[in-house]
Amino acid sequence: MEDDEMKKRYRQHVDSIIKRAQLVAFENYTQMFPWFIRALRLSRIPFLKRNHFWVGVLQLGMLRNLPRFQGWLRETRVKLEGDVLGAKEREHLEHVALIQQEWIRIYQTIIDGVVWRVLNFNRPVLRLLSENEGPGHIHPPYADILRKFIDSSDTVLINDLSRYLRIGDLTRVTKEGKILLYELKKSGRVVSGMSDIFKEARKHGSGSISKQRHRHWTAQMSIASQSINIPVISGDMVREDHRADIVDSSIKIFHHFKAIKDLIKKADRTGFEQKEVEEGYFIEVTAFDTILASVKEDDVEKNPMMQRKLHAEEQRPEWLKAKAARTIDLSSLESFVYEGTQFPRNFTPQSVLPFSSRNCVRLMMGHLEIRVYYNIEFLKKRLQERGWQVREVERLAEPMRERTLTGEFLPELPSEDFLDLSKRDGDGEYHTIVPLTLILIALSSYYATDFLLNAIEDGFERSRIERPSGRQVTINFTQEHAVLV
């Protein structure tokens, strides 16, 4: 019964993605394409993208534009609540609402890029700050209140603009790199931080702290101590339930960006390209806008570009054709989810990928799709060649991607354990788990297998020096700033 429900949810997720991807055929959706390119380009100006003044200027524009998109969607939803709508009118309004939802998602993905750059691509901190329910719409009066906090000598981020900043209302990054969280009363007259929460806990006991402030406390203390702590409040007692130390790793980031850029350039002419960029790592690129531009209404099936894509399976490597292939596949379209709900946090935002602004927006809008097929057997073989004993924790031929969508501080998080590794040296045995999270980060960032191998080896070398006892860590790959934009 549980399996049936999971399959149903996954099918709904896939249907939702397909429905959104099909919007590229409609001019009323694609009309915003040039506008989004300009917005992304402005957010990625090399010498300004981390400048506190420029980040403030960008957010002033975003506080004007995002509420406008959200207002259009609210108006459409009000119309959909009418009882006298005919079938065609309802279908049209649902189509319009879907377009508006996607515009909001695309614009927020651009804003997510601003947040990633300001927070220096620190994935553990970004993941921690995203663990909450999504914000509601920003109404114009509240936008006016928020504007006055942008003018600061430090960088101040407006949390409700981004999908990643879901704890507190303002995130301040000082010149020294300290991250401070603040809550704001809707009047804009009261700003509270950690000192206010401590005063409340001291005066009334920790049990008096609201769920919202509990998250604020957890996140701020975790950032300050470089250790992710998720405490549980029971009465007046606070006990630690989960802990993982944030560890910096300076390994080189190996990637396939050049190969993908070449595939995109070719697909812009042919509509579809594919290549095995390394053993067990196969990439397909589909330029739907190129295909649509070449298709006439009466020759869809006979169109050479469509035929090229349909017959592509014949040119796939043998390991991918095999029915029993142990493969994870990940499409850029799978980052498309409903606006205002949870989102796949392990996907690297397409707004920070080192492609042209135009191609990044094509990915965000669905004009362009990049699909990765990754063979787990080749990964296991590479690990074994480096002396690792490898055991699969769970068979994940079709990974349950719902597990990447959780958005709450839960007492028990879904298991993301993927590969169980062990290696012996002269001093004993080292044991570690490769989480599905790390695989998804690598595939959505188009990082090479060498990135995964080096991340694992780096953990092994660190353990030989530090000799921790059962310590859990979450890795901040400090060199991502050198490859992402």
N, C-alpha and C positions, 0 to 999 in steps of 0.2 A: 504493500500500500504506500509506504514511504517512497519507494523507488518510483512508483507511478506518479506521485505528486511532484517528485523532483524532475522527472522527465517532462511533465506538463509545464512546470515553471521554465525549464530550459527551452522548451519549444516556443513558449510565449516570448521568451527573451530573443530567440532567433527570429521569430516572425516580426518582432518590433524592429530589429536591426534591418531586416529586408525592407520593411515598409519605409524606413527612414532613408535607406540607400537609394530607393527608387525616386526620391524627390529630385535627384539631379536632372530628371527629364522635364521638370517644370520650371518655366521662366520666372514665375512669381517667387520661387525659392532661390534661384541662382542670381537674381537681380542684385543681391547683397554681396556677391563675390568680390567685386573691386573694392568695396568699402571695407570688407574684412581684411583684404590684403594690405590696405593702407594702415589699418589699425594695428595689425601685427608688425608691419615694417617699423612703425613709429616706436613700438615697444621694444624693438631689438636693435636700435641704433647703438653700435659698438661702444662708443665713448660716453654714452649717456644712460645706458640701460640699468646701471646700478646707482646713478646719481640721485640723491634724495630729492633734489628740486624737480628733476625730470619725472621721477616716479610720482611725485605729488601732482604735477601737471597732467600726467596720464590718467591718474585717478579722478581728477576733476572732470575730465571728459567722460570717463567711465560712469561716474555718478550721474551724469546727464543722460547717457545713452542706455545703460542697462535698465533703469526704471522705465524708460520709454518703451523698450521691448516688452518688459513685463506688463506694462499698462495695456499694450495692444492685446496681449494674451488674455488678460483678465476681461477685457471688453468682449473678446470672442467667446470666452467661456460663459459669460452672462447671456449672450445671444443663444448659445446652445442650450441653455436652461429653459428656453421658451417652449411652450406646449404646441404652438400652432405651426411649427416648422414642417415643411414638406420634406420628403426623403432626399430630393436633390439638394435642397438648401442645407439640410443637416450634413449631408456628405461634403458639401463645399466648405462649410464652417469647420468641420473636423479636419479637413485638409489644411485649411488656413491655420488652425490651432497647432497642428503638427509642425508646420513650417515655422511658426513663431517660437515653439518649444526648441526647435533645432537652432534657430538664430541665437537664442539665449545660451544654449549649450556651447555653441561655437565661440560666442563672445566671451563667455566665462573661461573657456579653454585658453583664449588669448590672455586673459587676466591671470589665469593660473601660471602662465609663463613668467609674468612679472613677479609673482610671489616666489617661484622657484629660484629666480635669479637673485632676488633680495636675500633669500635665506640660503643662498650659496649651494643650491642643489642638495641640501642635507636631507636625504630621504627619511631617516628615522624621525627627525623633528617634524617634517612635513606630514608623515603618516600619523604621528601622534596628534598633531593639531587638526587633522581631518576626521578624527574619530568622534563623530557626533552626528546628530540629525542635521539635515541641510537647512540653511536659513530660508526665511520666507522672502517675499518680494520686498524690494526697497521702494517705499512710497516717497514721492517728491518732498514732503515736509521733513521726513527723516534724512533724506539726502542732503537737504540744506543744513541740517544740524551737523552731519558728518563732515561736510566740507571744511569747517573751521578747524578741524583737528589735523588736517594735512600740512598746514603751514608750520613746519618745525625744523629745527636744525638736525634732528634725527630723521630716519626714514619711518614713516607711519603708514601702515597698511590698513585699509578698511576691510574688515573680515568678510562682510556680507557680499562683497564684490566677487570673491573667489569661492571655488568649491572646496579648497583645501583648508581655509582658515575658519574653523567651526567652533572654536572655543574663545569666548569673549567677543568683544566688538571691535577692538583695536589691537593691532600687533605693532609694537615699536621696536625697531632695531637701532641700537645706539651706534655711535661712531666706532666704539670698541668692539662691536659685534654682539653685544648682549641682546637677548630677545626677551621683551617684557610684554605681558598680556594685560589688557584692561577691559573692564565692563563699563558700559555707558547707559545711563538712564535715558529713556526716550526724549526727555526734555533737553538733554544735552548739558545739564547743569552739574551732574554728578558723575565723576569718573572714579571707579574703584579698582584697586589692584590687590596684590597679595597682602599688603599691610592691613587692609580693611577686612580681609577674610580671617587673618590671624586674630585681629581684635574681636571679631564675632565669635570665633571658636573659643578664645580665652574667656569671653564673657558668658557665653551660653552653653559651652561644651561643643565638641565636634559634631554631635548629633543634630545640632541646629543648622548646620551648613546645608544649603540646598543642593540638589543634584547638579545644577548648573555651576555653582561655585565649587563644588567638589571636583568637577572636571577641570575647572580653572586652576585650582590648587594642584591637582595631579600633574597637569601639563607644565605649569610654571616650575614646580619643584623638579620634575624630570629633566627639563631643559637646563636648569641651574646645576644639577648634580651630574649631568651627562649620563643619566641612567633612567630608563623607562620604568616607572613604578606605577602600578595600578592598585591603589589601596582599596580596602573594603571597610566601610563605616558600619559598625555594629554598636548601637547605643552611643555611649560616649567614648568608645574605643575605636582607634584606627589601626588596622593591622595590614601588613603588606601581603598582597596575594600573588602578584606577578612582578618580576623584576628582570630587566635585561639591560646590561651596560651598553651604552653607545660607544663604539670603538671606531676610531679613524683608521682607514686603510688607504695607503697611497699607491696601490698597485696601478700599473698602466692599464688603460681601458682599451682593449682590442675590439674592433668593430668592423661592420661591413657597409659603412656609409658610402664609400666610393663606388662599390659594386651596385648599390641601390640607385645612386644618382645616374649611373650609366644605364641601368635598366629603365628608369623613368624616362630618360632622354630617348631611348629606343621606342618605348611604349607610346610616347607622344606621336610617333610616326605610324606604328603598327597596331596600336590598341592593346597589345598584350605581349609581355615578355616574361621569361622564367630562367632561372639559373641555380645550379648547385654551387653556392659560394664557398663552401668547404664540405668535407665529407659529413653527410648526415644533416646538412643545413641547407634547405632548399627554399628559394624565394620566388614568389610570383608577383608581378606588378600588372594591374589592370587600369588602363586610362579610360574610364567610362565616358568622359567628356569627348575624347577622341573618337571612340566607337559611335557614340550618339550622333556626332557631327557627320559621320560617314554613312549613316543608315537612312535609307528612304523608307517611307511607310510600307511600300509594297515588296521590299526585299530584305526584311530583317533576317530571315533564316539563311538566305544566300550570301549575305554580306561577308566578304573575305575576313574582315576583322573578327566578326562573330564566329566564323568557322575556325579561325586560328585559335581562339580561346577554347571553343568546344572540343577541339581535337588535341588540346595541349597534353592531356593525360598520357598520350602515346609516347611523348618525349620525356616523361618523368623518369627519374632514376628507379632502378629495380626495387630498392628498399621501400620506396614510397608506393609502388604498385602492389606490393605484397599485402594480402588481406590481413595477415597477422602482424603487420608492422607496428612497432611500439613507438608511436609518433604523437607529439603534441603539435597542434596547429593553432595559429593565432592570427587573426585578421585585424587590420586597423579599423575596420567597421565595428568591431566589438567594443570599441570605446564609446559607441553611440548608446546613450541611455536616456530615460525620461529626465527632463529638466526638473529640478527641485527635489529629486529623490537621491538615493545613494548612487555612487559611481565607482567604477573599477580603479581603486587607488594604486594598484600595481602597474597600471599602464603609465608609461612616461608620457606627459602631455605633448601632443604633436606640435605645440607652439614653441618647444625648446629643442626640437630636432634640428640638426645642422643642414637642412635643405633650404632652398629659396623660400621666401615668404609666400610666394604664389603656390609652390608645391605643398607647403605646410597647410595652407588654407584648403587646397584641393583634398588633402587627406581628411581634414576636419569636416568638410562638407560632403564627402563621399564621391567627389569627381574622380578620385584616385584611390585605389586600394592596394595595400601591401600585405601579402599573406605569407607567413613563415611556417614551414613544416620542419619540425626538429625531431630527429631520431634519437630516442633514449638509449638504444643499444650502443650507438657510437659513443655517446657520452660515457656510458658505463665502461666501454672498452678503453677510452682515453684515461679514465680514472684508474683502471686496473693496471694500465701501463706505467702509471706513476706510483704503483705499490699499494693502492687502496683495495681493501675488501669492500665489496659493494652489495648491499641488499636493498631491494625495493620495499618500502614501507607499505605501499598501497599500489594496486594496479590502476593507473590513471591514463588509459589509452584515450579516453575522452574526459579530460579534467573537468570537475564540477566548478565552473568558473564563478558560480554563486558565492563560493567561499571567499572570493576577493571583494565582495560587495558589502561585508558587514560594516556597520557604522556606529557601533555602540561599545562602551567599555563593558564587556561582558565578563562574568566570573569564569566562564569557560568559553574560549574562542575555538572555532572549528580547527581541527588539526590540519596544518599545512605541511606536515612532515612528508618528504617525498623519497629521498634516498638516505639510507643509513650507512655511514662510512666508518671504517676503522683502519688504523695503520699502526704498525709496531716499529719502535726504534730501540736503541740500546737501553733506554730508561723506562720502557714500558709501552702500554698501548694507548693510543689517542682515539677518541670516539667523537663523531660529530654527525649532525643531521643537515642535509641539504633541503631547505624548505621549497615548496612550490613557488612561494613568493619570489625567491631569487631567480628561478627559471623564467617567470613571467616578466620580471624586471629586465632580464637580459633580452628576451625575445621582443618585447615591445620597444626596446631601445636599439635593437638590431646589433647587440654586442655579440662578439664571437665566442666560441667555446673556450678559447684561451682565457677569456675574462672569467668564466665560471671556474676553470681549473686553478687559475692564479688566486682567486678569492678563497678557494678551499685551502690551497697550499699556504696562503698567508695566515690563515687561522691556525694551521698546524704549526708553522714556525713560531707564531706568537705564543702558542700553548707550551712549546718547548722551553721558552724563555720564562714565561710567567707561572707555569705550572698551576693553573687555576683548578679548583675542585668543583666540577659540575657547574661552572659559571655559564650563564646564558648571555649572549651578546647579540646586538643588532649593529650592522655595519654601515658606516658613512663612508662611501667611496669618494675621497677628497679630490680625485683627479677627474671627476665627471665634469667639473667646470671647464676643463680643457677641451672636451669633445662636444658638449652640449652648448646651446647658444643662449 
